[in-house]
């Protein structure tokens, strides 16, 4: 299992759409925490996006998972960057 940092980018115009679908998005995220697939997530304070830390078998597994995000389904994410990450020190270091 690998760890991936995922950066979501939001358009300012999508705020009403995100507000509407945030409860479903957060329920989806909470389910992933219970499954051990999501380690941490949260929005950037400027509202321009969010950082999510996932576990996944590989890029394909991660991509399939991200397509299930309710924000993705309604077009609330304008950009995304995914990077495999190896934590060396800190809370997630013992997972690799």
DRENDO-1510 file (C-alpha; in Angstrom, 1 decimal, always signed):
<recs>
REC; n; res; u; v; w
REC; 1; UNK; +0.0; +0.0; +0.0 .
REC; 2; UNK; +1.3; +3.4; -1.0 .
REC; 3; UNK; +0.5; +6.9; +0.4 .
REC; 4; UNK; -0.6; +9.7; -1.9 .
REC; 5; UNK; -0.9; +13.4; -1.4 .
REC; 6; UNK; -3.8; +14.8; -3.4 .
REC; 7; UNK; -4.3; +18.5; -3.9 .
REC; 8; UNK; -7.8; +19.7; -5.0 .
REC; 9; UNK; -8.1; +23.0; -6.7 .
REC; 10; UNK; -11.4; +24.9; -6.5 .
REC; 11; UNK; -12.8; +27.7; -8.6 .
REC; 12; UNK; -14.2; +30.6; -6.6 .
REC; 13; UNK; -17.4; +30.2; -8.6 .
REC; 14; UNK; -17.9; +26.7; -7.3 .
REC; 15; UNK; -18.4; +27.7; -3.7 .
REC; 16; UNK; -22.2; +27.4; -3.8 .
REC; 17; UNK; -21.9; +23.9; -5.5 .
REC; 18; UNK; -19.4; +22.8; -2.8 .
REC; 19; UNK; -21.6; +24.1; +0.0 .
REC; 20; UNK; -24.5; +22.2; -1.4 .
REC; 21; UNK; -22.6; +18.9; -1.7 .
REC; 22; UNK; -20.2; +19.2; +1.3 .
REC; 23; UNK; -22.3; +17.0; +3.6 .
REC; 24; UNK; -22.2; +14.1; +1.1 .
REC; 25; UNK; -18.5; +14.7; +0.4 .
REC; 26; UNK; -17.7; +14.6; +4.1 .
REC; 27; UNK; -19.8; +11.5; +4.6 .
REC; 28; UNK; -17.8; +9.8; +1.8 .
REC; 29; UNK; -14.5; +11.0; +3.4 .
REC; 30; UNK; -15.6; +9.7; +6.8 .
REC; 31; UNK; -16.3; +6.3; +5.3 .
REC; 32; UNK; -12.8; +6.2; +3.8 .
REC; 33; UNK; -11.3; +7.0; +7.2 .
REC; 34; UNK; -13.1; +4.0; +8.7 .
REC; 35; UNK; -11.7; +1.9; +5.8 .
REC; 36; UNK; -8.2; +3.2; +6.4 .
REC; 37; UNK; -8.1; +4.7; +3.0 .
REC; 38; UNK; -8.0; +8.4; +4.1 .
REC; 39; UNK; -5.4; +9.5; +6.6 .
REC; 40; UNK; -6.2; +13.2; +6.7 .
REC; 41; UNK; -8.0; +15.9; +4.8 .
REC; 42; UNK; -9.0; +19.5; +5.0 .
REC; 43; UNK; -9.4; +22.7; +3.0 .
REC; 44; UNK; -6.8; +25.4; +2.5 .
REC; 45; UNK; -7.7; +28.4; +4.6 .
REC; 46; UNK; -7.9; +30.6; +1.5 .
REC; 47; UNK; -10.7; +28.5; +0.0 .
REC; 48; UNK; -8.7; +27.7; -3.1 .
REC; 49; UNK; -8.5; +24.0; -2.6 .
REC; 50; UNK; -7.8; +21.1; -0.2 .
REC; 51; UNK; -5.2; +18.6; +0.7 .
REC; 52; UNK; -6.1; +14.9; +1.2 .
REC; 53; UNK; -3.8; +12.1; +2.2 .
REC; 54; UNK; -4.9; +8.7; +0.9 .
REC; 55; UNK; -3.6; +5.1; +0.9 .
REC; 56; UNK; -3.9; +3.2; -2.4 .
REC; 57; UNK; -2.4; +0.2; -4.1 .
REC; 58; UNK; -1.3; +2.3; -7.1 .
REC; 59; UNK; -2.2; +5.3; -9.3 .
REC; 60; UNK; -5.1; +3.4; -10.9 .
REC; 61; UNK; -6.6; +2.5; -7.5 .
REC; 62; UNK; -6.3; +6.1; -6.4 .
REC; 63; UNK; -7.9; +7.4; -9.6 .
REC; 64; UNK; -10.8; +5.0; -9.2 .
REC; 65; UNK; -11.3; +6.1; -5.7 .
REC; 66; UNK; -11.2; +9.8; -6.5 .
REC; 67; UNK; -13.8; +9.4; -9.2 .
REC; 68; UNK; -16.2; +8.4; -6.4 .
REC; 69; UNK; -15.9; +11.7; -4.6 .
REC; 70; UNK; -19.3; +13.5; -4.6 .
REC; 71; UNK; -17.4; +16.7; -5.4 .
REC; 72; UNK; -15.9; +15.1; -8.5 .
REC; 73; UNK; -19.3; +13.8; -9.6 .
REC; 74; UNK; -20.8; +17.3; -9.6 .
REC; 75; UNK; -17.9; +19.1; -11.1 .
REC; 76; UNK; -16.8; +21.0; -8.0 .
REC; 77; UNK; -13.1; +20.2; -8.4 .
REC; 78; UNK; -11.4; +22.3; -11.2 .
REC; 79; UNK; -8.0; +20.8; -10.9 .
REC; 80; UNK; -6.2; +18.0; -9.1 .
REC; 81; UNK; -2.6; +17.0; -8.5 .
REC; 82; UNK; -1.7; +13.6; -7.1 .
REC; 83; UNK; +1.8; +12.6; -5.9 .
REC; 84; UNK; +3.0; +9.4; -4.3 .
REC; 85; UNK; +4.5; +10.4; -1.0 .
REC; 86; UNK; +6.9; +8.7; +1.5 .
REC; 87; UNK; +6.5; +10.1; +5.0 .
REC; 88; UNK; +9.8; +9.7; +6.8 .
REC; 89; UNK; +9.1; +11.5; +10.1 .
REC; 90; UNK; +5.8; +12.1; +11.9 .
REC; 91; UNK; +2.4; +10.6; +12.2 .
REC; 92; UNK; +2.3; +8.6; +9.0 .
REC; 93; UNK; +5.9; +7.4; +8.9 .
REC; 94; UNK; +5.1; +4.0; +10.4 .
REC; 95; UNK; +2.7; +3.3; +7.6 .
REC; 96; UNK; +5.4; +2.8; +5.0 .
</recs>
